Amino acid sequence: MAGDKFETSLKKLEEIVQRLEGGALTLEDSLKAFEEGVRHAAFCSKKLDEAEHRVDVLLKRKDGSLETRPFEHTAEA
């Protein structure tokens, strides 16, 4: 998966989920697809974690200087 982009891996993961949900795969093919899906899910999770650590919110102070603070994640309902 070296060199893969998040979006590419996410699309592959979505395709795998659709194939698994379709129910037409043999047990062996389902296991292979599941293993591949786990790899893509781990890759996407790692990329999201890396992005979250890089995100800073820049705030402009009244005096014009900039302040950084960690991005605060809020769960959507």
C-alpha positions as CSV (number, residue, x, y, z in Angstrom):
1,M,0.0,0.0,0.0
2,A,3.1,2.2,-0.1
3,G,2.3,5.3,-2.1
4,D,-1.4,4.9,-1.9
5,K,-3.5,8.0,-1.2
6,F,-6.2,8.1,1.5
7,E,-8.9,8.6,-1.0
8,T,-7.8,5.7,-3.2
9,S,-7.6,3.4,-0.2
10,L,-11.0,4.5,1.1
11,K,-12.6,3.9,-2.3
12,K,-11.1,0.4,-2.3
13,L,-12.5,-0.2,1.2
14,E,-15.9,0.9,0.1
15,E,-15.8,-1.5,-2.9
16,I,-14.8,-4.4,-0.6
17,V,-17.7,-3.7,1.8
18,Q,-20.1,-3.7,-1.2
19,R,-18.8,-7.0,-2.4
20,L,-19.0,-8.5,1.0
21,E,-22.5,-7.2,1.6
22,G,-23.5,-8.6,-1.8
23,G,-23.3,-12.1,-0.5
24,A,-22.1,-13.6,-3.8
25,L,-18.5,-14.3,-2.6
26,T,-17.3,-17.7,-1.6
27,L,-16.1,-18.1,2.0
28,E,-12.5,-18.1,0.8
29,D,-13.0,-15.0,-1.3
30,S,-14.8,-13.3,1.5
31,L,-11.9,-14.0,3.9
32,K,-9.4,-12.6,1.3
33,A,-11.6,-9.5,0.8
34,F,-12.0,-9.1,4.5
35,E,-8.2,-9.2,5.0
36,E,-7.7,-6.7,2.3
37,G,-10.4,-4.5,3.8
38,V,-8.6,-4.6,7.2
39,R,-5.4,-3.4,5.6
40,H,-7.2,-0.5,3.9
41,A,-9.0,0.4,7.1
42,A,-5.8,0.4,9.1
43,F,-4.1,2.6,6.4
44,C,-7.0,5.1,6.4
45,S,-7.1,5.2,10.1
46,K,-3.3,5.9,10.2
47,K,-3.7,8.7,7.6
48,L,-6.5,10.3,9.6
49,D,-4.5,10.1,12.8
50,E,-1.6,11.8,11.0
51,A,-3.8,14.5,9.6
52,E,-5.4,15.2,13.0
53,H,-2.0,15.7,14.5
54,R,-1.0,18.2,11.8
55,V,-4.1,20.3,12.0
56,D,-3.7,23.5,13.9
57,V,-6.2,26.3,14.1
58,L,-4.7,29.7,13.6
59,L,-6.2,32.4,15.6
60,K,-5.5,36.0,15.1
61,R,-5.0,38.0,18.3
62,K,-6.3,41.5,18.7
63,D,-2.7,42.8,18.4
64,G,-2.4,41.1,15.0
65,S,-0.1,38.3,16.0
66,L,-1.0,34.6,15.3
67,E,-1.6,31.9,17.9
68,T,-1.8,28.2,17.2
69,R,-3.7,25.7,19.2
70,P,-4.6,22.0,18.6
71,F,-7.6,21.2,16.5
72,E,-10.5,20.2,18.7
73,H,-12.6,17.3,17.3
74,T,-16.3,17.5,17.9
75,A,-18.5,14.5,17.3
76,E,-21.5,15.0,15.0
77,A,-24.8,13.6,16.0
